[in-house]
Amino acid sequence: MADDTHDSILSAAILEYLNKGRSPFPRSDADAVVAFANQVGADPDAVLAQVRAITDECMAIRIDWTTRTLVEGGDEARGVMAARHPELSDEALDALRWMFTYNWR
C-alpha cells in the first residue's frame, strides 16, 4: 500500500473512531474503524491499533493549564500532533483537537 493511501486511510479512520461529523461529542468507536478498514481493504487490527496509539498520544500531551485557556490548550495539542504526524490530514488533526478539548473541559 502506498504511503499516501495509508496516510489517507489513517486520517479517515481517526474521523471514524471519534465519530467526527456524526456525533455531537467525540466517542471511541472501534467498530466503525473495523468496518471502515474492511471496506477499504486495510488490516482492521493494524488500523485500529494505530488510531488508538495516536489518540492516546494526543491525550498525553502536557499543557500548562495555568497559562492556557481550553481553546489555547486545544490549539497547542493540535500543533504538537501536526508536528509529530505530518501525514495526518487537517480534518484528522481537527478531530484530535476536538477530542482533546472535550476531554479536558
C-alpha positions as CSV (number, residue, x, y, z in Angstrom):
1,M,0.0,0.0,0.0
2,A,1.4,3.4,-1.0
3,D,2.2,5.8,1.9
4,D,-0.3,8.4,0.6
5,T,-3.0,5.8,0.6
6,H,-2.0,4.6,4.1
7,D,-2.0,8.2,5.3
8,S,-5.4,8.9,4.0
9,I,-6.8,5.7,5.4
10,L,-5.3,6.6,8.8
11,S,-6.7,10.1,8.7
12,A,-10.2,8.8,7.7
13,A,-10.0,6.1,10.4
14,I,-9.4,8.8,13.1
15,L,-12.6,10.5,11.9
16,E,-14.5,7.2,12.1
17,Y,-13.1,6.4,15.5
18,L,-14.0,9.7,17.0
19,N,-17.4,9.9,15.1
20,K,-16.4,13.4,13.9
21,G,-19.4,14.8,11.9
22,R,-21.8,12.1,13.2
23,S,-21.9,12.7,16.9
24,P,-22.1,15.9,19.0
25,F,-19.2,14.7,21.1
26,P,-16.2,12.5,20.4
27,R,-16.7,8.8,21.0
28,S,-14.2,5.9,20.8
29,D,-15.9,3.7,18.1
30,A,-13.7,0.7,17.4
31,D,-16.4,-1.0,15.4
32,A,-16.6,2.0,13.0
33,V,-12.8,1.7,12.4
34,V,-13.0,-2.1,11.7
35,A,-15.9,-1.6,9.3
36,F,-14.1,1.2,7.5
37,A,-10.8,-0.7,7.3
38,N,-12.6,-3.7,5.9
39,Q,-14.4,-1.5,3.3
40,V,-11.1,-0.1,2.0
41,G,-9.1,-3.4,2.2
42,A,-6.9,-2.4,5.1
43,D,-5.9,-4.6,8.1
44,P,-8.6,-3.7,10.7
45,D,-6.4,-4.6,13.7
46,A,-3.4,-2.6,12.5
47,V,-5.5,0.4,11.6
48,L,-7.3,0.3,15.0
49,A,-4.0,0.0,16.8
50,Q,-2.6,3.0,15.0
51,V,-5.7,5.1,15.7
52,R,-5.7,4.2,19.4
53,A,-2.0,5.0,19.7
54,I,-2.5,8.4,18.1
55,T,-5.5,9.3,20.2
56,D,-3.6,8.1,23.4
57,E,-0.6,10.2,22.3
58,C,-2.7,13.2,21.8
59,M,-4.4,12.9,25.2
60,A,-0.9,12.5,26.9
61,I,0.3,16.0,25.7
62,R,1.1,18.1,28.7
63,I,-0.4,21.6,28.7
64,D,0.4,24.3,31.3
65,W,-3.2,25.0,32.2
66,T,-2.1,27.8,34.5
67,T,-1.2,29.8,31.4
68,R,-3.6,28.4,28.7
69,T,-7.3,28.5,28.2
70,L,-9.1,25.4,26.9
71,V,-9.0,26.9,23.3
72,E,-5.3,27.6,23.6
73,G,-4.6,24.2,25.0
74,G,-6.5,22.6,22.2
75,D,-4.6,24.7,19.6
76,E,-1.3,23.7,21.3
77,A,-2.2,20.0,21.3
78,R,-3.2,20.2,17.6
79,G,0.1,21.9,16.8
80,V,2.1,19.2,18.6
81,M,0.2,16.4,16.8
82,A,0.7,18.2,13.4
83,A,4.4,18.4,14.0
84,R,4.6,14.8,15.2
85,H,2.3,13.4,12.5
86,P,2.6,15.5,9.3
87,E,0.9,12.6,7.5
88,L,-2.4,13.4,9.1
89,S,-5.0,15.5,7.3
90,D,-6.2,18.8,8.6
91,E,-9.6,17.1,9.3
92,A,-7.9,14.4,11.4
93,L,-5.9,17.0,13.3
94,D,-9.1,19.0,13.9
95,A,-10.8,15.8,15.2
96,L,-7.9,15.2,17.6
97,R,-8.2,18.8,18.8
98,W,-12.0,18.3,19.3
99,M,-11.4,15.1,21.3
100,F,-8.6,16.8,23.4
101,T,-10.7,19.9,24.3
102,Y,-13.8,17.8,25.0
103,N,-11.9,15.6,27.4
104,W,-10.2,18.5,29.2
105,R,-13.3,20.7,29.6
